[in-house]
Amino acid sequence: MTVAPGTWRDLVEAAARAEEPLSHGGGGGAWLPDVEAPSQKSRPEAVFDPDGHGPDLLTDAALCVSVGEDAGRPVLRLRFRRDALDGDAGARIAGYHLQALRGILTDPEARHDRQCLLSPAEIRFQTDALAGPLRPLPDRRFHELFEDRARRHPDRVAAVHRGQRWSYRDLNGRANRLARALLARGLRREDTVGVVLPRDLYWMAGVLAVFKAGGTYLPVDPDYPSERIATMLGRAACRVVLTEPGSGAHLDRALTTPTAPDVIDASSVAESGGDDGDLGIPVPADALAYVFFTSGSTGEPKGAMVEHAGMLNHLLAKTEDLGVGAGCVVAQTASQCFDISLWQLLAPTLVGGRTLLVEQDAVLDVHQFLELITEERVRVLQVVPSYLDVLLTALEHGPRTLPDLDCVSVTGEALRPDLVRRWFRVMPHTSLVNAYGLTETSDDTNHEVMRSAPQEERIPLGRPIRNARVHVLDDNLMPVPLGAPGTIAFSGICVGRGYINDTERTAACYRPDPFHPGERLYLGGDVGRWLPHGRLEYLGRRDSQVKIRGFRVEIGDVEAALLRVPGVRDGAVVVTGTEGHGCHLVAFHSGDLALGSDHLRHHLGEMLPAFMVPTLFHQQDELPLTPNGKIDRKALGALAETLVRGDTRGDTPRPGTEKRLAQAWAAVLGMDASTIRRRDGFFDLGGTSLSAVQLAVALDRVVSLRDLTASPTLVALAELIDTRTGDVRSAGGGSEAKTTPERSTRSRRAI
């Protein structure tokens, strides 16, 4: 029988009535938990056999517990499969049963699902011994350590962008001028400064300037919709914005409110020739360093606040675990609103290394990107798994050596084992690091450092980094037994302060640490379990949050925007595919029959970042409901999978180029090639700029991302390929009049 929540008495009475042994296959409750069984492909199961049914139970179970007597004394007997458990695990589980029996005898009316079966020693082991290594943190802030570097080797190159090189002296002096300009505008300690700049050298100087002036860095992508920018600036009570002329109409519209912040022209001030000496403003370790906004389930973005100590600890962990040292070149590739952008930008300069700022156009041309990191001798690189797939495909099609590349870190999405195996076949001498963490915990808290392909069915998240504590807890915030699933929680110096000007959501996720008084505990919603040797494994989410190309997306945030579109009566959004391999958002809506996909895409694009705009839109008379009257998301999910696989209407591709191209599209988009039609648009079927890069690599660069944007339909792109390769014959054997390439209604989407 399966255990249900209730009292110890309920449990005993249920066991007495049952005709089968008491079993547990994992999940909530304090009774016998799911146990770790790394060698088992099926989910392990434990059985309590009070009547002694015998060893036959081990055929299906990993472990069997029974009660008996030996010389008149009560005895707890434990039998387990050695291919599933070792002696230590068996001893722990025996202890859980003893603790449960004590509970039954001591207080039979107590709720067994609210008890902790772990001994005090095991609780201490999980909360302290499984933490990251203790390392002393310098009583300095990042910018002060950077200033030390600038004094020690002022002429060493600190940053490179499009061939322009700034030394440590250049970067430090420009940042000091900008910091003085911020103070001249009345900036006070922890005031928020919006940095609305492209990813260039002035962006780097602006970030440093905010820290030097004692302010709080708020990254804002100039391409974000004006409404989103205005919401971020308002929620953060932003005092000043660092930007440059021509940053775009989105920012201009966002700054039209009566409470709009002051604006400073970053490049003009940085090059003004004013005082460029260090300011020496004292900044406490617990002062705010930055605020990153992430998607929020209520439809409003939430700004996670991180303090200087947490930021510095994370930067030092990156230099230690990824091997960043003096002279090391790190590629800065992430969007400024993606939290990993900060360590990519700053960590090299902490140890006398160099930051290479790689513009988006270069990232989207994988061959240009490979040439750039080779020429600039990049040693450390971080990408999302979907882009690692693109890199591997390019390297497999055109093998090349990357002699300086020592380490590649992967983050933001689930890392597939097949991708890791491919990596080590192609790049056997370059280590791969699976990095895991949350914006609220100063970015990454776990590193799984791999120097060869692992054997696990899932790639672990690894061990906690320095000074970080990671817990796996039940609903009562108590540790679950080792190997059992639970909520992943964080404590220690990595945990940030909360969500800016948002006490309700802060209280829901940030709690006092029950194991370390005076410290904060953060509950992020991920579910995981401890593997042997202190490594963490990710199992899923407790809510509807998903990752789209590494960015966190709350489904509620997208649905709230959809419901704000005039004419939409009801709406729901579901996700199809898997992280890192064809993940799509699909929107369903009812209401005005005249609402087309282009109209909805345009309106949502005015409210949401590009990565949050659904791939497909589907209109229905009424959304399906469950018997309880709620939207039937399961039914919509099944329908979405059908929609993503393609439309069955229209002409099928003709033999030759069109058919081969349809097969290439299908491979990249995760579709059935037979559902693709001649007039289908690549971006209308769910293509992104990243999948366009994958397609270009798969086609051996016969077409580029720009070609696909200009000729996005299958027939137009096939015609372009035939023209370019000299094959002007009709793919079907006859002749076909040349026409102007059809334009897809879908705009190019960013990674």
Residue pairs with C-beta under 8 A, 6 or more apart in sequence:
1 14
1 15
1 18
1 20
1 21
1 22
1 23
2 23
2 24
2 25
3 11
3 14
3 22
3 23
3 24
3 29
3 31
3 32
4 10
4 14
5 28
5 29
5 111
5 112
5 113
6 14
6 111
6 112
6 113
7 108
7 109
7 110
7 111
7 112
8 100
8 103
8 104
8 107
8 108
8 109
8 110
8 112
9 108
9 109
10 112
11 31
11 104
11 112
12 104
12 108
15 22
15 48
15 50
21 47
21 48
21 49
21 50
21 51
21 53
21 57
21 64
22 31
22 32
22 47
22 48
22 49
22 50
23 45
23 46
23 47
23 48
23 61
24 31
24 32
24 33
24 34
24 45
24 46
24 48
25 34
25 43
25 44
25 45
26 33
26 34
26 43
26 44
26 484
26 485
27 34
27 485
28 113
28 474
28 475
29 112
29 113
30 100
30 103
30 112
30 113
30 114
30 115
30 116
30 117
30 474
31 100
31 112
31 113
32 46
32 48
32 65
32 93
32 96
32 97
32 100
33 46
33 96
33 117
33 480
33 481
33 483
33 484
34 43
34 44
34 45
34 46
34 483
34 484
34 485
35 44
35 46
35 62
35 63
35 84
35 85
35 89
35 93
35 481
35 483
35 484
36 44
36 85
36 89
36 482
36 483
36 484
36 529
36 530
36 531
36 532
37 44
37 62
37 84
37 85
37 483
38 456
38 531
38 532
39 83
39 84
40 62
40 83
40 84
41 457
44 61
44 62
44 63
44 84
45 60
45 61
45 62
46 61
46 62
46 63
46 64
46 65
46 93
47 57
47 61
47 63
47 64
47 65
48 64
48 65
48 66
48 97
49 57
49 64
49 65
49 66
50 66
50 67
51 66
52 66
52 68
53 66
55 64
55 79
57 64
58 64
58 79
58 80
58 81
62 80
62 81
62 84
62 85
63 78
63 79
63 80
63 81
63 84
63 85
63 90
63 93
64 78
64 79
64 80
65 76
65 77
65 78
65 79
65 93
65 94
65 97
66 76
66 77
66 79
67 74
67 75
67 76
67 77
68 74
68 75
68 77
69 75
76 94
76 97
76 98
76 101
78 90
78 93
78 94
78 97
80 89
80 90
80 93
85 93
89 482
89 483
92 122
92 481
92 482
93 481
95 117
95 119
95 122
96 117
96 118
96 481
99 115
99 117
99 118
99 119
100 112
100 115
100 117
103 110
103 112
103 115
114 476
116 123
116 474
116 476
116 478
116 479
117 481
118 126
118 478
118 479
118 481
122 479
122 481
122 482
123 478
123 479
123 515
126 471
126 472
126 479
126 482
126 530
127 469
127 471
127 479
127 515
127 516
128 469
128 515
129 534
130 464
130 469
130 470
130 530
130 534
131 464
131 468
131 469
131 470
131 492
132 317
132 445
132 463
132 464
132 465
132 466
132 467
132 468
132 469
132 470
132 492
133 466
133 467
134 466
134 467
135 316
135 466
135 467
137 285
137 309
137 312
137 313
137 316
137 467
137 493
138 145
138 312
139 285
140 312
141 211
141 283
141 285
141 308
141 312
142 211
142 289
142 308
142 311
142 312
142 315
142 346
142 350
143 175
143 208
143 211
143 212
143 283
145 312
145 350
146 168
146 172
146 208
146 346
146 349
146 350
147 172
147 278
149 168
149 349
149 350
149 351
149 352
150 158
150 168
150 169
150 171
150 172
152 352
153 168
153 352
154 167
154 168
154 169
154 172
155 167
155 168
155 169
156 167
156 168
156 352
156 354
157 165
157 166
157 167
157 354
158 166
158 167
158 168
158 170
158 171
158 349
158 354
158 355
159 165
159 166
159 171
159 201
159 204
159 349
159 354
159 355
159 356
159 357
160 166
160 354
160 355
160 356
160 357
160 376
161 200
161 201
161 356
161 357
161 359
162 200
162 359
164 201
166 174
166 201
168 349
171 201
171 204
171 205
171 208
171 349
172 208
172 276
172 278
173 276
174 202
174 205
174 270
174 271
174 276
175 205
175 206
175 208
175 209
175 212
175 270
176 209
176 212
176 275
176 276
176 277
176 278
176 279
177 209
177 269
177 270
177 272
177 274
177 275
177 276
178 205
178 206
178 208
178 209
178 242
178 264
178 266
178 269
178 270
179 208
179 209
179 210
179 212
179 213
179 279
180 213
180 274
180 275
180 279
181 209
181 264
181 269
182 193
182 209
182 210
182 213
182 215
182 240
182 242
182 264
183 213
183 279
185 239
185 240
185 262
185 264
186 239
187 193
187 213
187 214
187 215
187 239
187 240
188 214
188 239
189 214
189 215
189 283
189 287
190 214
190 215
190 216
190 287
190 288
191 215
191 216
191 239
191 240
192 215
192 216
192 218
192 236
192 237
192 238
192 239
192 291
192 500
193 210
193 213
193 215
193 216
193 217
193 218
193 238
193 239
193 240
193 241
193 242
194 218
194 220
194 232
194 233
194 236
194 238
194 240
194 241
194 242
194 243
194 261
195 203
195 206
195 207
195 210
195 217
195 218
195 219
195 220
195 241
195 242
195 243
195 266
195 336
196 220
196 221
196 222
196 229
196 241
196 242
196 243
196 247
196 251
197 203
197 206
197 222
197 242
197 243
197 244
197 247
197 266
197 336
198 222
198 247
199 332
199 335
199 336
199 341
199 357
199 359
199 360
200 357
201 357
202 244
202 266
202 267
202 270
203 266
203 336
203 357
204 345
204 355
204 357
205 266
205 270
206 242
206 266
207 217
207 342
207 345
207 346
209 242
210 216
210 217
210 242
211 217
211 283
211 289
211 308
212 278
212 279
212 281
213 279
213 281
214 281
214 282
214 283
214 287
215 239
215 240
216 236
216 288
216 289
216 290
216 291
216 305
217 289
217 290
217 291
218 232
218 233
218 236
218 238
218 290
218 291
218 293
218 303
219 290
219 292
219 336
219 337
219 341
219 342
220 229
220 232
220 233
220 241
220 251
220 336
220 337
221 335
221 336
221 337
221 609
222 243
222 247
222 248
222 250
222 251
223 248
223 250
223 609
223 610
223 750
224 232
224 250
224 337
224 609
225 250
225 605
225 606
225 607
225 608
225 609
226 249
226 250
226 251
226 252
226 253
226 254
226 606
227 254
227 606
227 607
228 301
228 607
228 608
228 609
229 250
229 251
229 254
230 253
230 254
230 257
231 300
231 301
232 238
232 293
232 301
232 303
233 241
233 254
233 260
233 261
234 257
234 259
235 293
235 300
235 301
235 303
235 500
235 501
235 502
236 291
236 293
236 303
236 500
236 501
237 500
237 501
238 261
239 261
239 262
240 261
240 262
240 263
240 264
241 251
241 255
241 261
241 262
241 263
241 264
242 264
242 266
243 251
243 263
243 264
243 265
243 266
244 265
244 266
244 267
244 268
245 265
254 260
255 261
255 263
283 308
284 308
285 307
285 308
285 309
286 307
286 308
286 309
287 307
287 308
288 305
288 306
288 307
288 308
288 497
289 306
289 307
289 308
289 310
289 311
290 305
290 306
290 311
290 342
291 303
291 304
291 305
291 306
291 500
292 303
292 304
292 306
292 337
292 339
292 439
293 301
293 302
293 303
293 304
293 337
294 301
294 302
294 303
294 304
294 439
294 552
295 301
295 302
295 545
295 551
295 552
295 553
295 554
295 557
295 558
295 612
296 302
296 505
296 554
296 556
296 557
297 543
297 544
297 545
297 554
297 555
297 556
297 557
298 505
298 556
298 557
298 560
299 556
299 557
299 559
299 560
299 561
300 557
300 560
301 557
302 499
302 502
302 505
303 499
303 500
303 501
303 502
304 439
304 440
304 496
304 498
304 499
304 500
305 496
305 497
305 498
305 499
305 500
306 439
306 440
306 442
306 496
306 497
307 496
307 497
309 493
310 441
310 442
310 493
310 494
310 495
310 496
311 342
311 442
313 442
313 465
313 466
313 467
313 468
313 493
313 494
314 343
314 442
314 443
314 444
314 465
314 494
315 343
315 346
315 347
315 350
316 350
316 466
317 444
317 447
317 465
317 466
317 468
318 324
318 343
318 347
318 444
319 325
319 347
319 350
319 351
320 466
321 433
321 447
321 449
321 465
322 380
322 407
322 409
322 433
322 447
323 379
323 380
323 406
323 407
324 330
324 347
324 348
324 351
324 353
324 379
324 380
325 351
325 352
325 353
326 351
326 352
326 353
327 352
327 353
327 354
328 348
328 351
328 353
328 354
328 379
328 380
329 348
329 353
329 354
329 355
329 356
329 376
329 377
329 378
329 379
329 380
329 404
330 344
330 347
330 348
330 353
330 354
330 355
330 356
330 378
330 379
330 380
330 381
331 344
331 356
331 358
331 373
331 376
331 378
331 380
331 381
331 382
332 341
332 344
332 345
332 355
332 356
332 357
332 358
333 344
333 358
333 363
333 381
333 382
333 383
334 340
334 341
334 344
334 382
334 550
335 341
335 750
337 609
338 412
338 550
338 551
339 439
339 443
340 382
340 411
340 412
340 443
340 444
340 550
342 443
343 443
343 444
344 355
344 382
345 355
345 357
346 355
347 353
348 354
348 355
349 355
356 372
356 373
356 376
356 378
358 369
358 372
358 373
360 750
360 751
361 368
362 368
362 369
362 372
363 369
363 387
363 751
364 689
364 690
364 692
364 693
364 705
364 751
365 693
365 704
365 705
366 390
366 391
366 394
366 693
366 696
366 697
367 394
367 398
367 701
369 391
370 391
370 394
370 395
370 400
370 402
372 378
373 381
373 402
373 405
374 400
374 402
374 404
377 404
378 404
378 405
379 404
379 405
379 406
379 407
380 406
380 407
380 408
380 409
381 405
381 407
381 408
381 409
382 408
382 409
382 410
382 411
382 435
383 391
383 408
383 409
383 410
384 410
384 411
384 412
384 413
384 549
384 550
384 580
385 410
385 412
385 413
385 414
385 415
385 416
385 419
385 579
385 580
386 413
386 549
386 550
386 580
386 581
386 690
387 690
387 751
388 408
388 410
388 419
388 423
389 419
389 580
389 581
389 694
390 690
390 693
390 694
390 697
392 419
392 422
392 423
392 426
393 694
393 697
393 698
394 697
395 426
395 427
396 422
396 426
397 697
397 700
399 426
402 427
402 430
405 427
405 430
406 430
406 431
407 430
407 431
407 432
407 433
408 423
408 427
408 430
408 431
408 432
408 433
409 432
409 433
409 434
409 435
410 432
410 433
410 434
410 435
411 434
411 435
411 436
411 437
411 444
411 550
412 547
412 549
412 550
412 551
413 547
413 549
413 550
413 579
413 580
413 583
414 459
414 538
414 547
414 578
414 579
414 580
415 434
415 459
415 580
416 459
416 580
416 581
417 453
417 454
417 456
417 457
417 458
417 459
419 580
420 432
420 450
420 453
420 454
420 459
421 453
423 430
423 432
423 453
424 432
424 450
424 452
424 453
428 452
431 449
431 450
431 451
432 450
433 447
433 448
433 449
433 450
433 462
434 447
434 448
434 450
434 459
434 460
434 461
434 462
435 444
435 446
435 447
435 448
435 462
436 444
436 445
436 446
436 447
436 448
436 461
436 462
436 536
436 538
437 443
437 444
437 445
437 446
437 494
438 445
438 490
438 522
438 524
438 526
439 552
440 490
440 495
440 496
440 509
440 510
440 522
440 524
441 468
441 490
441 494
441 495
441 496
441 522
441 524
442 493
442 494
442 495
442 496
444 465
445 464
445 465
445 468
445 470
445 490
445 494
446 461
446 462
446 463
446 464
446 465
446 468
446 470
446 536
447 462
447 463
447 465
448 459
448 460
448 461
448 462
448 463
448 535
449 462
454 460
458 537
458 538
460 531
460 535
460 536
460 537
461 528
461 535
461 536
461 537
461 538
462 535
462 536
463 534
463 535
463 536
464 470
464 536
465 494
467 492
467 493
467 494
468 490
468 492
468 493
468 494
469 490
469 491
469 492
469 516
470 488
470 489
470 490
470 536
471 479
471 488
471 489
471 490
471 491
471 515
471 521
472 479
472 480
472 484
472 485
472 486
472 487
472 488
472 489
472 528
472 529
472 530
472 536
473 479
473 480
473 486
473 487
473 489
473 523
474 480
474 486
474 487
475 487
477 489
477 511
477 514
477 521
478 514
479 486
480 486
480 529
482 530
483 529
483 530
483 531
484 529
485 527
485 528
485 529
485 539
486 527
486 528
486 529
487 523
487 525
487 526
487 527
487 542
488 524
488 526
488 527
488 528
488 536
488 538
489 521
489 522
489 523
489 524
490 521
490 522
490 524
491 513
491 515
491 516
491 519
491 520
491 521
491 522
492 516
492 519
495 510
495 519
495 520
495 521
495 522
496 522
497 510
497 520
498 506
498 510
499 505
499 506
499 509
509 522
509 523
509 524
510 520
510 521
510 522
510 523
511 520
511 521
511 522
511 523
512 519
512 520
512 521
513 519
513 520
513 521
514 521
525 541
525 542
525 543
525 545
526 538
526 540
526 541
526 542
527 538
527 539
527 540
527 541
527 542
528 536
528 537
528 538
528 539
529 536
529 537
529 539
530 536
530 537
531 537
543 554
544 554
544 555
544 556
545 552
545 553
545 554
545 555
546 552
546 553
546 555
546 575
546 579
546 583
546 585
547 553
547 579
547 583
548 583
548 585
548 611
548 612
549 583
549 611
549 688
549 690
549 751
551 609
551 611
551 612
553 585
553 611
553 612
555 573
555 574
555 575
557 608
557 612
558 573
558 585
558 587
558 604
558 608
558 612
558 614
559 571
559 572
559 573
561 604
561 607
561 608
561 612
562 568
562 571
562 573
562 587
562 589
562 600
562 604
562 614
563 570
563 571
564 607
565 595
565 599
565 600
565 603
565 604
566 592
566 603
567 591
567 592
567 594
567 595
568 589
568 590
568 591
568 592
568 595
568 600
569 589
569 590
569 591
569 592
570 589
570 590
570 591
570 622
570 623
570 631
571 587
571 588
571 589
571 590
571 623
572 587
572 588
572 589
572 623
572 631
572 633
572 636
573 585
573 586
573 587
573 588
573 614
574 585
574 586
574 588
574 633
574 636
574 637
574 640
575 583
575 584
575 585
575 586
575 637
575 640
576 582
576 583
576 584
576 586
576 637
576 640
576 641
576 644
577 583
577 584
577 644
577 670
581 670
582 644
582 669
582 670
582 686
584 614
584 615
584 616
584 640
584 644
584 686
585 612
585 613
585 614
585 615
586 614
586 615
586 616
586 617
586 618
586 636
586 640
586 643
586 644
587 600
587 614
587 616
587 617
587 618
588 617
588 618
588 619
588 620
588 623
588 636
588 639
588 640
589 595
589 600
589 617
589 618
589 619
589 620
590 619
590 620
590 621
590 622
590 623
593 619
595 619
597 616
597 617
597 684
597 745
598 745
600 617
601 613
601 614
601 617
601 746
601 747
604 612
604 613
604 614
605 613
605 747
610 749
610 750
611 749
611 750
611 751
613 749
615 644
615 686
616 640
616 643
616 644
616 686
618 639
618 640
618 643
623 631
623 632
623 636
624 631
624 632
624 635
624 636
625 631
625 632
626 632
644 670
644 671
644 685
644 686
645 671
645 672
645 675
646 671
646 672
646 675
646 676
646 677
646 680
646 685
647 675
647 677
647 680
648 675
648 677
649 677
650 677
650 678
650 679
650 680
651 677
651 678
651 679
652 674
652 677
652 678
653 659
653 661
653 662
653 676
653 677
653 678
653 714
653 718
653 731
654 678
654 730
654 731
654 732
655 731
655 732
655 733
656 730
656 731
656 732
657 718
657 721
657 722
657 727
657 731
658 678
658 714
658 715
658 718
658 731
659 731
661 699
661 714
661 717
661 718
661 721
662 673
662 676
662 714
663 673
664 695
664 698
664 699
665 671
665 673
665 676
665 682
665 685
665 687
665 695
665 714
666 672
666 673
666 676
667 698
668 687
668 691
668 694
668 695
668 698
669 682
669 685
669 686
669 687
669 691
671 685
676 685
676 714
677 714
678 713
678 714
678 715
679 713
679 714
679 715
679 742
680 713
680 714
681 712
681 713
681 742
681 744
681 745
681 746
682 692
682 695
682 708
682 712
682 713
682 714
682 717
682 744
683 712
683 744
683 746
683 747
683 748
683 749
684 712
684 744
684 745
684 746
687 695
687 708
687 746
687 749
688 749
688 750
688 751
689 705
689 748
689 749
689 750
689 751
690 751
692 705
692 708
692 709
692 748
693 705
695 703
695 708
696 703
696 704
696 705
696 708
699 721
702 721
702 724
702 725
703 717
703 720
703 721
703 724
705 748
707 717
707 720
708 717
709 748
710 741
710 743
711 717
711 719
711 720
711 741
711 742
712 742
712 743
712 744
712 746
713 741
713 742
713 744
715 742
716 741
716 742
717 741
718 731
719 738
719 739
719 741
720 741
721 727
722 728
722 729
722 731
729 735
730 736
